[in-house]
Amino acid sequence: MTHDMVQHAAADTRREFSYLAMAKAVSRNSNCLRKRFGAVIVRDDQVVSIGANTTPKNCQTCAERGGCHRIIHNIPRGTDYTTACRSVHAEMNALINADPEKLRDSILYLYGWDCESNDLVQHMDCCALCKRMIINGGISRVVFADNDRGVPDPDGEASYRAEHARVDDWSGENCDQYIMGAY
């Protein structure tokens, strides 16, 4: 690898961490009591859309209802989102808010904070429904903030790493493995 190629790769990684930092900031808009996620969709180095996991508009939050149904009933991560969670996921909100024409070949950056452990969500992934929406939206990659998987921040400022997932890997002959059930 030439010096210029190394410089270019480092610049791309720095840019990825700036978008993950933006997703972290967006996660602060979440009203979830369990896990706070922020999503930023980027295409051609331009932010296309953002989203945080929030209660649907004009619906009570879990805090207003007296607690999180998933916490109260000890519902495991990655399961039963359609009937046991009031939130619209960060990825969904970012997709809903985006111009569909700008989604093709974009990258979704996702940051998640676990309020119970007071740490980054471990080994983050998108739920099966979000993966379906991401595939149909035309997003090409998802970059997750992760404690121990992926590429470290070249500047050493972020305490997390950047883990990459190719959306093409979620579809095709192995799609049932990715778009069905828990992760």
C-alpha positions as CSV (number, residue, x, y, z in Angstrom):
1,M,0.0,0.0,0.0
2,T,1.4,3.4,-1.0
3,H,1.7,6.3,1.4
4,D,-1.1,8.1,-0.5
5,M,-3.3,5.1,-0.1
6,V,-2.6,4.9,3.6
7,Q,-3.3,8.7,4.0
8,H,-6.6,8.3,2.1
9,A,-7.7,5.3,4.2
10,A,-6.9,7.2,7.4
11,A,-9.0,10.2,6.1
12,D,-11.9,7.9,5.4
13,T,-11.7,6.3,8.8
14,R,-11.6,9.8,10.5
15,R,-14.7,10.8,8.5
16,E,-16.4,7.6,9.7
17,F,-15.7,8.4,13.3
18,S,-17.1,11.9,12.8
19,Y,-20.3,10.4,11.5
20,L,-20.4,8.0,14.5
21,A,-19.9,10.9,16.8
22,M,-22.8,12.6,15.1
23,A,-24.9,9.4,15.6
24,K,-23.9,9.5,19.3
25,A,-25.1,13.1,19.6
26,V,-28.4,12.2,17.8
27,S,-28.9,9.3,20.3
28,R,-29.3,11.9,23.0
29,N,-32.7,12.7,21.4
30,S,-34.0,9.2,22.2
31,N,-36.6,8.9,24.9
32,C,-36.1,5.2,25.4
33,L,-35.4,4.1,29.0
34,R,-33.4,1.0,28.0
35,K,-31.2,1.8,25.0
36,R,-30.6,5.1,23.2
37,F,-29.7,4.8,19.5
38,G,-28.8,7.5,17.0
39,A,-28.6,6.9,13.2
40,V,-27.1,9.1,10.6
41,I,-27.4,8.3,6.9
42,V,-24.7,9.7,4.6
43,R,-24.2,9.7,0.9
44,D,-21.4,11.3,-1.0
45,D,-20.1,12.8,2.3
46,Q,-23.4,14.6,2.8
47,V,-25.9,13.9,5.6
48,V,-29.1,12.6,4.1
49,S,-31.1,12.0,7.3
50,I,-30.9,11.4,11.0
51,G,-33.0,9.5,13.5
52,A,-33.2,8.5,17.1
53,N,-35.3,5.7,18.7
54,T,-38.4,7.5,20.0
55,T,-42.0,6.9,20.8
56,P,-44.4,7.5,17.9
57,K,-45.7,11.1,17.7
58,N,-48.6,11.8,20.0
59,C,-48.0,8.7,22.0
60,Q,-47.0,8.5,25.6
61,T,-43.4,7.6,26.3
62,C,-42.5,4.7,28.6
63,A,-41.4,7.3,31.3
64,E,-44.9,8.8,31.1
65,R,-46.5,5.4,31.3
66,G,-44.4,4.5,34.4
67,G,-41.7,2.3,33.0
68,C,-40.3,0.3,30.1
69,H,-42.4,-2.8,29.2
70,R,-39.2,-4.6,28.1
71,I,-37.4,-3.9,31.4
72,I,-40.4,-4.7,33.6
73,H,-40.9,-8.1,31.8
74,N,-37.2,-8.9,31.3
75,I,-37.7,-9.3,27.5
76,P,-34.3,-10.2,25.9
77,R,-32.5,-7.9,23.5
78,G,-33.2,-8.6,19.8
79,T,-36.7,-10.2,20.4
80,D,-40.3,-9.2,20.1
81,Y,-40.0,-5.6,19.0
82,T,-43.4,-5.5,17.3
83,T,-45.5,-6.2,20.3
84,A,-43.2,-5.5,23.3
85,C,-41.7,-2.1,22.5
86,R,-43.2,1.3,22.0
87,S,-40.2,2.8,20.1
88,V,-39.7,3.5,16.5
89,H,-36.1,2.4,15.9
90,A,-33.4,5.0,15.0
91,E,-32.8,3.3,11.7
92,M,-36.5,3.5,10.9
93,N,-36.8,7.1,11.8
94,A,-33.8,8.0,9.7
95,L,-35.3,6.1,6.7
96,I,-38.7,7.6,7.2
97,N,-37.2,11.2,7.3
98,A,-35.0,10.6,4.2
99,D,-35.5,11.6,0.6
100,P,-35.7,8.1,-1.0
101,E,-33.7,9.3,-4.0
102,K,-30.8,10.0,-1.8
103,L,-30.7,6.7,0.0
104,R,-29.3,4.6,-2.9
105,D,-25.7,3.6,-2.1
106,S,-25.7,5.6,1.2
107,I,-24.1,4.5,4.5
108,L,-25.9,4.3,7.8
109,Y,-24.0,5.1,10.9
110,L,-25.4,3.7,14.2
111,Y,-24.5,4.4,17.8
112,G,-26.2,2.8,20.8
113,W,-26.0,3.5,24.5
114,D,-27.2,0.9,27.0
115,C,-28.8,2.9,29.8
116,E,-28.9,-0.1,32.2
117,S,-25.1,-0.9,31.9
118,N,-24.2,2.7,31.3
119,D,-22.0,1.6,28.4
120,L,-22.0,1.3,24.6
121,V,-24.4,-1.4,23.4
122,Q,-22.4,-4.6,23.0
123,H,-22.0,-6.2,19.6
124,M,-24.6,-4.0,18.0
125,D,-26.7,-5.1,15.1
126,C,-29.9,-4.0,13.4
127,C,-33.1,-5.9,14.2
128,A,-34.6,-8.1,11.4
129,L,-37.3,-5.5,10.5
130,C,-34.7,-2.6,10.3
131,K,-32.5,-4.8,8.1
132,R,-35.4,-5.4,5.7
133,M,-36.0,-1.6,5.5
134,I,-32.3,-0.9,5.0
135,I,-32.1,-3.4,2.2
136,N,-35.1,-2.0,0.4
137,G,-34.0,1.6,1.1
138,G,-30.8,0.9,-1.0
139,I,-28.3,1.5,1.8
140,S,-25.0,-0.1,0.9
141,R,-23.3,-0.3,4.3
142,V,-24.0,0.0,8.0
143,V,-21.2,1.2,10.3
144,F,-21.7,0.4,14.0
145,A,-20.0,1.8,17.1
146,D,-18.6,-1.2,18.9
147,N,-16.3,-1.7,22.0
148,D,-14.1,-4.4,20.6
149,R,-14.9,-5.2,16.9
150,G,-13.9,-3.2,13.9
151,V,-11.4,-0.4,13.1
152,P,-10.0,1.8,15.9
153,D,-10.2,5.5,15.7
154,P,-6.9,6.6,14.1
155,D,-6.8,9.7,16.3
156,G,-7.5,7.7,19.5
157,E,-10.3,10.1,20.5
158,A,-13.2,7.7,20.4
159,S,-13.4,4.9,23.0
160,Y,-15.2,2.7,20.5
161,R,-14.3,1.1,17.2
162,A,-16.1,1.2,13.8
163,E,-17.6,-2.2,12.8
164,H,-18.7,-2.5,9.1
165,A,-21.5,-4.5,7.7
166,R,-22.2,-4.8,4.0
167,V,-25.9,-4.8,3.3
168,D,-25.5,-7.0,0.3
169,D,-24.5,-9.8,2.8
170,W,-28.0,-9.5,4.4
171,S,-29.8,-10.4,1.2
172,G,-29.6,-13.1,-1.5
173,E,-29.4,-16.8,-0.7
174,N,-28.6,-16.3,3.0
175,C,-31.2,-13.6,3.7
176,D,-33.3,-15.7,6.1
177,Q,-30.3,-15.8,8.4
178,Y,-30.3,-12.0,8.6
179,I,-33.9,-10.8,8.1
180,M,-35.7,-13.4,10.3
181,G,-35.8,-13.5,14.1
182,A,-33.4,-12.3,16.8
183,Y,-29.7,-11.4,16.3
